Amino acid sequence: MQTQEITIRVSSDAAKVYESASHEERLKLDLLLSLKLGEVRKKKRPLEEIMSEISEKAQKRGLTPEILESILNEQ
């Protein structure tokens, strides 16, 4: 798969989580974002709608910024 670097704006908390992640974890996050952005193109749904849906599902399942950071810091 060919890749290209882009710049996106995220919350300060999200940026801290990404910056504190290991190289391997960053690759996983990059892939996840790439897949989600690919869904936007396929489904013709607005990116904001998809991101809101992801956020809602994560919150309903109990995911908080602290839990996400903890998961990313596991080895």
N, C-alpha and C positions, 0 to 999 in steps of 0.2 A: 504494500500500500504506500503510495506516495503521500508525503505530508508537507504541510506548509505552516509556518509560524504566523499566528495572529495575536492581536492585543485585544483583550476584553476588559470591561469594567465590572468588578464584583464588589461585594461588601467588604469592609475591613476584616471582618471575622473570616470570611471565605478566603481572602488573600493570605491571612496568617496561617490558616490550615494548609493551604497549598504550599506556601513557602517553607513550612516546617516539615512537610512530607519528605520521605526518602525519594531517591531517584525512581525506584521501582513503583512506589505509590503514585508519584506524579505521572508516570507513564500510564498507569491504570486510570487515573482521573482524566488525563488527556484523551484516552480512548473512549471513556464514558461520555465525555462532552462531544467528541466527534460523532459518536453513534447517535446521540440525542439531536445534534444539529442535522444529521442525515435524515432523521425522522421528519424534521420540519419540511425538508424538500419533498419527501415522499408523500406525506399526508397533507401537504399544503395548509398546515395549521400554523397560526402565528407563533413565533418563538415564545412570546410572553405567555401564551396559553399553555404551552408545553412546560415551560419552566414553573409556572404556577401550579400545574398539576403535579409535577415532581415534588415540589416543596410541600404541597398539601398532603400527598401520600406519605412523605417522610415524616412530617409532623404527626400525622395520625398514628403512625407506627412508633412514635415516641422518640424520633431522632431529634436531638438538639445539637447546637454547634459544639457543645462540650463533648457529647457522645461521639460525634463525627471526628473531632480532633483525637479523642482517645482511640478510636478505631484505626485512624491513620497512623497513630504513634505505636501501635502494636507491632511486634516483630515476629 
